Amino acid sequence: MSKHSFPVLKNDCLLRAARGLRTERVPVWIMRQAGRYLPEFRKVREEHSFFEICRTPALACEITLQPIRRYALDAAIIFSDILVIPQALGMQVEMKPSIGPHFPEPLSEPKDVEKLKKGCIDEELSYVYEAITLTRHELDGLVPLIGFTGAPWTLMCYMIEGGSSKTLSKAKSWLYKWPEESHNLLHLLKDAVISHLVNQIKAGAQLVQIFESNAEYLTPDLLKKFSLPYLKEIQRSVSSTITNLGLEMVPMILYAKGSAMVLDFIADMGYDVLGVDWTVAPSVARSKFSEGICLQGNLDPPALKADHETIKRLVIDMLQGFGTQSYIANLGHGIYPDIPPDNVAFFVNTIHEESEKMIKAL
Ligand code: 1CP
């Protein structure tokens, strides 16, 4: 429960699954469910820049609701971006059409870290919290609202590379050349991430997801040094801060891309839900964890371009592999802009129908 008073939640299926409680069907949402594959999103983007939408609570709320109006999804995710944190720290970030994020002045050496602002998250990102509170009211309890953030290592990559990169050569070389300075930067980012998550929960987020999308680029040794300790501290610090404020702690989802490597390492970090990408078979992922841990994933996004018969077969395989309890259906990563919107409807409805049949037959 947050500090605000909100309409009663009518569909708590996804929250129950996240907490390991029984559900009568498998809940489903889609990473990047509000985005370029939706014509109604592209229409708003013709009139407004990406960050203008993020910074205008009414627009962010409208875009958050677009996929909820179209599909029987079991959660909404607030429209924002992981790169609002580097912006709040004083970096300039532009969103270039069909290229993606661009930082005109990325961090090129450790002394650049000194220029970053500290302790400014509450004020700089107040528009995210306003958008969350507004969206909770507009949702009217239809489904829960997810808040999110990038993890420190993933944010560090964008701040050094200056955008998306195929190798992360610059960011990774910091870890080898300047390990101590890299820790200083990760520490600063970790504090920003903790504040951002706490504020989102206070504003009304009913679950939060951390995206460590660049985990897969690390060696196991680098992962243990530069990613996992921060993820662990974020979980501990957010839950103790929320509990100390007298608020109810919400489930935390950790999505670390590169499941074939990272899944074993993130098992006991305190997260309620672990995201799985397509590099691990559902039954293999399930066999690694006790019943208590909820898993989320993992349809390969381009599979949504297949015919309905194929999508249905893949859905059934996924439900059989993960099982129908302590499981949240999703893709293995964000949806692509060229996915046909009708196939998303088919995916969502098939998850519901097939899982309901399986649970009834048990
Ligand atoms: O031009 C456009 O209209 C921008 C496309 C777009 C959208 C719709 C970007 C640019 N970001 C977003 C929204 C967004 N980003 C959400 C919204 C909520 C939802 O899920 O519906 C979320 C959760 C994110 C998270 C995000 N942004 C991540 C982590 C998830 C992931 O895909 O690994 C990352 C790495 C980013 C950076 C980013 N933002 C946008 C781009 C093109 C990128 C680079 C990575 C990429 O190409 O996906």
Residues whose N, C-alpha, C, O or C-beta is under 5 A from the ligand:
A	BS01	1CP	I30 M31 R32 Q33 A34 G35 R36 R45 F50 I77 I78 F79 S80 D81 I82 G100 P101 S164 F211 S213 G334
